[in-house]
């Protein structure tokens, strides 16, 4: 029997997932949580084979420390000798979201509009530790491998080089005669193209892919 925990801040989503999973004789939903913190605690308590993890949680209850599924996944993976396999189930399919979840240790990534049979197959694959990717997500990752989205514009490359030089947004703006808001906009586009979320990660990705 595959023991599953549902982690999503929307009760209606949890109800929908449970309704699908309850149709399978080899899958049992053993619990539900509404925050990333609660997902970590439940996972660490044991007795779970697969954790269906939302990617973005709402504010939740006062005092919560962890707010994203990727953060929770990374903590679970690093804090347990035998952690449950995490299958991300979300509405978000940007490169940064997908890569962030996979890098955090999720074995699969499924969109919430996936058909029931796809969800069941993904849970079974995740239980075995096998990759379980929504076809849409798999296609995006393959496209990224075949044609990495690292074609930065000349201006974006100028901004990134100044970031590499240790310049702040204000200093970059002064050097290139841009407003700080425009600099931030360029950084957002750079992060998206490189599939990252921070300056440090952008520089590492750009160097590894030969952009810098």
C-alpha distance (Angstrom), angle and dihedral (degrees) to the residues before:
residue distance angle dihedral
X1 . . .
X2 3.81 . .
X3 3.81 109.5 .
X4 3.81 112.3 -149.1
X5 3.80 133.2 -167.8
X6 3.81 119.5 -160.0
X7 3.81 116.6 -145.2
X8 3.80 114.0 -175.9
X9 3.79 132.5 124.8
X10 3.82 93.2 -137.1
X11 3.79 115.1 78.6
X12 3.81 92.5 -158.0
X13 3.81 89.8 57.8
X14 3.79 91.5 50.2
X15 3.79 90.0 49.3
X16 3.78 90.7 51.4
X17 3.78 93.6 48.6
X18 3.81 91.6 46.7
X19 3.81 91.1 49.8
X20 3.80 90.5 56.2
X21 3.79 96.3 42.1
X22 3.81 93.0 47.3
X23 3.82 88.9 64.4
X24 3.81 90.3 67.4
X25 3.80 119.0 83.9
X26 3.80 92.6 -154.0
X27 3.82 97.1 51.5
X28 3.81 127.9 73.4
X29 3.80 125.2 -174.3
X30 3.80 103.3 -141.1
X31 3.79 99.3 178.1
X32 3.79 151.2 -10.1
X33 3.80 131.5 -139.2
X34 3.81 132.7 -178.5
X35 3.82 103.1 -155.3
X36 3.79 136.5 53.3
X37 3.81 89.8 -122.9
X38 3.79 90.9 55.3
X39 3.80 90.0 49.0
X40 3.79 90.1 55.8
X41 3.80 92.6 48.6
X42 3.80 93.3 47.0
X43 3.80 92.3 48.1
X44 3.79 92.2 49.3
X45 3.80 90.1 50.7
X46 3.81 87.9 65.2
X47 3.77 133.4 -141.2
X48 3.81 95.2 103.5
X49 3.80 127.5 113.0
X50 3.81 100.7 178.5
X51 3.79 129.1 22.2
X52 3.81 116.0 -157.9
X53 3.78 100.7 -150.7
X54 3.79 128.6 -166.2
X55 3.79 113.0 -141.7
X56 3.79 100.5 -139.6
X57 3.77 123.9 33.1
X58 3.78 126.6 -165.5
X59 3.81 122.7 -116.4
X60 3.79 89.8 -75.0
X61 3.77 122.0 -175.9
X62 3.77 123.7 -18.9
X63 3.77 113.2 -85.5
X64 3.79 98.8 30.2
X65 3.78 112.0 146.5
X66 3.80 104.8 -170.7
X67 3.80 119.4 57.0
X68 3.80 108.0 173.2
X69 3.76 134.4 61.4
X70 3.79 91.2 -131.0
X71 3.81 91.5 55.9
X72 3.80 91.1 47.7
X73 3.80 91.2 48.1
X74 3.79 92.3 52.1
X75 3.82 91.6 49.8
X76 3.79 92.7 48.0
X77 3.79 92.5 48.2
X78 3.80 93.6 48.1
X79 3.80 98.3 41.9
X80 3.82 101.4 49.3
X81 3.78 132.8 65.1
X82 3.81 91.0 -148.1
X83 3.80 107.9 19.0
X84 3.81 122.6 -177.1
X85 3.79 115.3 -101.2
X86 3.79 110.9 -100.8
X87 3.79 121.5 -136.8
X88 3.80 112.0 -171.5
X89 3.81 113.3 -142.1
X90 3.79 111.2 -174.1
X91 3.78 148.5 135.9
X92 3.80 92.9 -122.3
X93 3.79 121.2 93.9
X94 3.80 107.2 165.9
X95 3.80 118.3 133.8
X96 3.80 90.8 -113.8
X97 3.81 92.5 52.7
X98 3.80 93.9 46.4
X99 3.79 96.1 45.3
X100 3.80 91.7 42.9
X101 3.79 91.4 55.5
X102 3.80 94.5 44.9
X103 3.81 91.8 46.8
X104 3.82 88.9 50.7
X105 3.80 89.0 58.5
X106 3.81 106.7 -94.6
X107 3.81 111.8 152.1
X108 3.79 92.8 -154.0
X109 3.78 145.6 20.1
X110 3.78 122.1 -154.0
X111 3.79 131.7 174.2
X112 3.79 118.9 -128.8
X113 3.79 92.6 -121.6
X114 3.81 90.9 62.0
X115 3.83 114.0 126.6
X116 3.82 117.2 -104.3
X117 3.80 94.5 -106.7
X118 3.80 90.0 54.4
X119 3.80 91.1 52.3
X120 3.81 92.5 49.9
X121 3.80 92.1 47.7
X122 3.81 90.7 48.4
X123 3.82 92.3 51.4
X124 3.80 91.0 50.5
X125 3.81 91.5 48.1
X126 3.80 91.4 47.2
X127 3.81 90.4 50.7
X128 3.81 88.0 58.9
X129 3.79 91.4 47.5
X130 3.79 91.5 -111.8
X131 3.78 124.0 140.0
X132 3.80 112.4 -92.5
X133 3.78 112.4 -171.5
X134 3.78 128.9 167.6
X135 3.84 108.6 -116.3
X136 3.81 89.0 -117.0
X137 3.80 91.0 52.7
X138 3.81 92.8 44.5
X139 3.80 89.8 52.1
X140 3.81 91.3 50.7
X141 3.80 91.6 51.1
X142 3.80 92.1 47.4
X143 3.80 90.7 49.0
X144 3.78 88.3 51.7
X145 3.81 91.2 51.8
X146 3.80 93.2 46.6
X147 3.81 95.7 43.2
X148 3.80 113.3 11.1
X149 3.79 111.9 -148.5
X150 3.77 92.6 -124.8
X151 3.80 97.9 118.1
X152 3.79 94.7 124.8
X153 3.78 117.9 -173.8
X154 3.83 117.1 -114.9
X155 3.81 89.6 -104.2
X156 3.82 92.6 49.1
X157 3.79 89.2 50.2
X158 3.81 90.0 51.3
X159 3.81 89.8 51.6
X160 3.80 92.1 48.0
X161 3.79 92.4 49.6
X162 3.81 89.9 53.1
X163 3.81 89.3 48.9
X164 3.81 87.3 53.3
X165 3.79 88.1 52.1
X166 3.79 89.4 57.5
X167 3.80 98.0 -107.0
X168 3.80 121.2 155.8
X169 3.79 121.7 -129.7
X170 3.80 89.5 -99.5
X171 3.81 92.3 50.7
X172 3.80 91.1 47.7
X173 3.80 89.8 50.9
X174 3.79 92.0 49.7
X175 3.79 92.6 48.3
X176 3.81 94.6 48.3
X177 3.83 96.6 32.8
X178 3.82 91.5 -116.5
X179 3.79 132.2 134.1
X180 3.80 117.7 -109.6
X181 3.81 88.4 -114.3
X182 3.80 90.5 57.2
X183 3.80 90.8 48.0
X184 3.80 89.8 52.3
X185 3.81 89.8 49.4
X186 3.80 90.7 53.0
X187 3.82 90.0 49.5
X188 3.81 91.4 52.3
X189 3.80 90.0 53.9
X190 3.80 91.5 46.2
X191 3.81 91.6 50.9
X192 3.81 91.1 49.4
X193 3.79 93.5 49.4
X194 3.79 92.4 48.1
X195 3.81 93.6 41.2
X196 3.81 94.4 -123.3
X197 3.80 139.4 117.7
X198 3.78 106.8 -147.9
X199 3.80 143.8 44.2
X200 3.79 92.8 -110.4
X201 3.79 92.8 50.4
X202 3.81 91.3 45.6
X203 3.78 91.7 54.6
X204 3.81 92.4 46.4
X205 3.81 92.1 48.3
X206 3.80 93.2 45.6
X207 3.79 92.2 50.9
X208 3.80 94.4 45.5
X209 3.81 90.5 50.3
X210 3.79 94.7 45.3
X211 3.80 95.5 -111.7
X212 3.82 91.8 123.1
